[in-house]
């Protein structure tokens, strides 16, 4: 049929005993980026001239004129330097006699001095669910459209900062190891002496992938998240989904999915079995040779249910599939025709006739139509748009190779609905032609 150019294994969701997989979603975890005003205790190499003066004073050369005679440095300059050292609590001067302070003796032994300096620590990220302090490479200002986010559980108050002083200091130490000390190639250790206060604070998010399952026995929903071994995010989403707006943003209100509510979505046992066989073959073949490739293709090119979002991979493989006609009928075109799919349609438009059947009530359909036609430029006449109303399922015909049907199953969650997609692919040439003709004839 065609060469399978995408990775099927990445489309297989984690299996959970006693549960049916529904879908995966992007889940946005809140972080607070803050800056702190601090006083930092820094150890610095003792200046060489400081070292000379401390050693001379320790050897009882404790008057300015003695040190001047031994070093050849003018007394006026020495007075300034000794004054600086006295201000740093290294020397004590009384009646023109210089003595070492306890701090001066310690500095002489270590050949280092300690100073307290103001420093701003910026771009500190605090997980607003767990309170963890960390560095982040990438953040988002806000969640994507129709993607849930968790509400903050932790506020970055003065009390939080005080209670987590040691955590901030540990983070500061690690930041030095990662960015400063490695470059300086020395063993100087700085530490936070005091946190004066917050310089700024702003909300941002990281993106994680969450999986939604339905309990086979009682239909309860279960949420689990990647990179979350204790399932803190999944459990938080399960609690917030009933009373937090951000956590509910992937749900659809009844007036937006009413056309799906009276449709019964049944599961075909044979297609389900074929899908399970494909998953089993993929799991058993970690390395791909000719024999395993043939085995995968045997179950791939058979009537079955698609893996999650697999239809996107098929649509972006249009140049490889080379259909003579493409028919897309959907009330969810804003999701179906993303930039990658539009680019794939553009790549075949010279040799392929394209029909797009759209629901006139779909949100922002006119903007999507303009966007796609702008992509096509001189080949716009090879795309035919057909208006319809109340489209209840998605049909994609890649003629004569395959037919994809996507049914939509609303699952109640409080007053709203989680929309489960049930996509299937059919390779029977006769059924493909019948469906193509039916779609185009019905909409003439």
Secondary structure, DSSP 8 states (H G I E B T S, - for coil): -----S-SGGG-----TTEEEEEEEEEEEEEEEEEEEEEEEEEEE--HHHHHHHHHHHTT--SHHHHHHHH---HHHHHHHHHHHHHTTSEEEETTEEEE-HHHHHHHHHTEEEEEEEEEEEEEEEETTT--EE--S--BSS--TT--B--------HHHHHHTHHHHHHHHHHHIIIIIIHHHTS---EEEEEEEEEEEEEEEEEEEEEEEEEETTT--EEEEETT-TT-HHHHHHHHHTTT-TGGGTTSB-HHHHHHHHT------HHHHHHHHHHHHHHHH-SS--HHHHHHHHHHHTSSEE--TTHHHHHHTTHHHH--SEEEEEES-HHHHS-HHHHHHHHHHTTT-EEEEEEETTSTTHHHHHHHHHHHHGGGGGGEEEEEES---SEEEEEETTEEEEEEEEEEEETTEEEEEEEEEEE--HHHHHHHHHHHHHHT-
